[in-house]
Amino acid sequence: MSTLILSLETSSPVCSVALHRDGQLLGQSELRLEKSHSSHLSLLIQQLLDNTTVTLRDLAAVAVSDGPGSYTGLRIGAAAAKGLCYALDIPLLAISTLQALAQQVAAYTVRAEEFLFCPMLDARRMEVYSALYTHAGQQVLAPAPLILDSDTLAEQLAHHRLLFFGNGAAKFASLANTPNAGFLMGIEPSAIAVGALAQQAFQQQEFRDVAYYEPFYLKEVHTTTPKAK
């Protein structure tokens, strides 16, 4: 029996959904509109299912980008995924946003085994959410918030060729003055990459508790109260 997995990626300004059958991409859809997630995610899901002649009842699991990333975006994706899993009584999968982004780039990199892959997601000012992976997806450095300066990842750059990408990588380009640093611009998280990793997670039954799952925010969220007029 084939395994159909719906994947959601809402950690960045791109709202993306994808559908895989046994690890093979059936279709994907995305919107690159700021703050479109809450109003368009359900519509993107339904359009994708209609275009691939699949129904919600055909799904074996739903995978969601786990973070780090936009707090609001991650909350929207998690709520949608949990709602579908609860209603359909199917498993929930949570896939690291940074690992998926690294695998997304590694899959299309020539001689990928010669590089370490460093996704960077903008966390405002000179801070990024980042991690380090091999071409096979092995974690070299765990996800962490990094404040960028000329010494960031200096030890790794001294011994390895690193590829930097994601919407935070541009902030590091002027600081990494070494031939071992390569930069790829315009790379955004994609539900396709989430779905590619979700198949393995499904086979290993790495399911999350639908009732208690929360995204991996990496940092505490700070809110402010509007000042009284």
C-alpha positions in Angstrom: 0.0 0.0 0.0 1.4 3.4 -1.0 2.2 6.1 1.6 0.8 9.6 0.9 2.3 12.4 3.0 1.2 16.0 2.9 3.9 18.5 3.9 3.6 22.1 5.1 6.3 24.7 5.2 5.4 28.0 6.9 8.6 29.0 8.7 9.5 31.8 6.3 7.6 34.3 4.2 7.0 31.5 1.6 3.9 29.5 2.2 4.5 26.1 0.7 2.7 22.7 0.5 3.8 19.5 -1.1 2.5 15.9 -1.6 4.7 12.9 -1.8 3.8 9.2 -2.5 6.4 6.8 -1.2 8.9 9.6 -1.2 8.2 10.7 -4.8 6.9 14.2 -5.4 3.3 14.3 -6.8 2.8 18.0 -6.7 3.6 21.2 -4.8 2.2 24.7 -4.5 3.5 27.9 -2.9 2.8 31.6 -2.4 5.5 34.2 -1.9 3.3 36.8 -0.3 4.1 38.4 3.1 1.7 37.4 5.8 -0.3 35.1 3.5 -0.1 31.9 5.6 -3.2 32.2 7.7 -5.5 33.2 4.8 -4.1 31.0 2.0 -2.7 27.8 3.6 -6.0 25.9 3.6 -6.7 27.0 0.0 -3.2 25.8 -1.1 -3.8 22.4 0.5 -7.2 21.9 -1.2 -5.9 23.1 -4.6 -3.0 20.7 -4.4 -5.2 17.8 -3.4 -7.6 18.6 -6.2 -4.8 18.9 -8.8 -3.4 15.5 -7.8 -6.8 13.8 -7.5 -6.2 12.9 -3.9 -8.5 13.3 -1.0 -7.7 14.0 2.7 -8.8 10.5 3.5 -6.0 9.1 1.3 -3.3 10.7 3.5 -1.1 8.5 5.6 0.5 11.4 7.6 1.0 15.1 7.6 4.5 16.6 8.0 5.2 20.1 9.1 8.3 22.2 9.2 9.4 22.2 12.8 11.4 25.4 13.0 13.3 27.5 13.8 11.8 30.4 11.9 9.0 32.8 12.0 7.0 32.4 15.3 3.7 33.3 13.7 4.4 31.2 10.6 5.4 28.1 12.6 2.3 28.5 14.8 0.0 28.6 11.7 1.7 25.5 10.2 1.5 23.5 13.4 -2.1 24.4 14.0 -3.1 23.3 10.5 -1.1 20.1 10.7 -2.4 19.2 14.1 -6.0 19.9 13.0 -5.7 17.6 10.0 -4.0 14.8 11.9 -6.6 14.9 14.7 -9.6 15.0 12.3 -8.2 12.2 10.1 -6.6 10.2 12.9 -3.3 10.0 11.2 0.3 10.6 12.5 2.0 14.0 12.7 5.7 14.3 11.6 7.8 17.3 12.5 10.9 18.0 10.3 13.7 20.3 11.1 13.5 23.5 9.0 17.3 23.8 8.9 18.0 20.2 8.1 15.4 20.2 5.3 16.9 23.4 3.9 20.4 21.9 4.0 19.2 18.7 2.2 17.4 20.8 -0.4 20.7 22.4 -1.4 22.8 19.3 -1.0 20.6 17.4 -3.4 21.5 19.8 -6.3 25.2 20.5 -5.4 27.9 19.0 -7.6 30.4 17.0 -5.5 28.3 17.7 -2.5 30.5 15.4 -0.3 33.2 18.1 -0.5 31.1 20.6 1.4 29.5 21.3 4.8 26.1 22.9 4.4 25.1 25.9 6.6 21.6 27.2 6.4 21.0 30.6 7.9 17.6 32.0 8.7 17.2 35.6 9.6 16.6 36.3 13.3 16.9 40.1 13.0 19.8 42.4 13.4 23.1 40.5 13.0 21.6 37.2 14.4 20.6 34.1 12.5 19.3 30.7 13.3 21.8 28.2 11.9 23.3 24.7 12.0 25.8 22.7 10.1 25.3 19.4 8.1 27.1 17.0 5.9 25.8 16.3 2.4 24.2 13.1 3.9 22.3 15.1 6.4 24.4 14.3 9.4 24.4 17.1 12.0 27.8 18.7 12.6 26.6 21.6 14.7 23.3 21.7 16.4 20.7 24.4 15.6 21.5 27.6 17.5 21.1 31.3 17.3 24.3 32.9 16.1 25.4 36.5 16.3 27.4 37.1 13.2 30.9 38.6 13.3 34.3 37.8 11.6 35.0 35.0 14.0 31.7 33.1 13.4 32.4 29.5 12.3 36.1 30.4 11.9 37.3 27.0 13.1 35.1 25.2 10.6 36.0 27.5 7.7 39.7 26.9 8.4 39.3 23.2 7.7 36.3 22.8 5.5 34.5 24.2 2.5 31.2 25.6 3.7 28.1 26.6 1.7 25.9 29.3 3.2 22.3 29.9 2.1 18.9 31.0 3.4 17.5 34.4 4.0 20.1 35.2 6.7 23.2 34.3 4.7 23.6 37.7 3.0 24.4 39.2 6.4 27.4 36.9 6.7 28.7 37.3 3.2 30.8 40.5 3.9 32.2 38.9 7.1 33.4 35.5 5.9 36.6 36.7 4.1 37.8 33.2 3.2 38.0 31.2 0.0 36.3 28.3 1.9 33.0 30.2 2.1 30.5 30.0 -0.7 27.2 31.7 -0.8 23.9 30.8 -2.5 21.3 33.5 -2.6 17.5 33.2 -3.2 17.2 29.8 -1.3 14.0 29.6 0.7 12.6 26.7 2.8 10.3 24.4 0.7 7.7 21.8 1.6 9.3 19.6 -1.1 12.4 19.2 1.1 10.2 18.7 4.2 8.4 15.9 2.4 11.6 14.2 1.2 12.7 13.8 4.8 9.2 13.0 6.1 9.2 9.6 4.2 12.1 8.3 6.3 10.7 9.7 9.5 7.4 7.9 8.7 9.2 4.6 8.1 11.0 5.0 11.4 7.7 5.9 13.1 9.0 9.2 14.5 5.6 10.5 15.2 4.8 13.5 17.4 2.0 13.8 20.0 -0.8 15.7 18.2 -2.2 17.1 21.4 1.0 18.5 22.8 3.3 19.2 19.9 4.8 22.6 19.8 7.3 23.9 17.1 11.0 24.3 17.8 11.2 28.0 18.2 14.8 27.9 19.4 14.4 31.2 21.3 11.7 32.5 23.7 9.2 34.8 22.1 9.0 38.3 23.5 5.8 40.2 23.2 5.0 43.8 24.1 1.9 45.5 25.3 0.7 48.5 23.3 1.1 51.8 25.2 -2.1 53.4 26.3 -3.1 56.5 24.4 
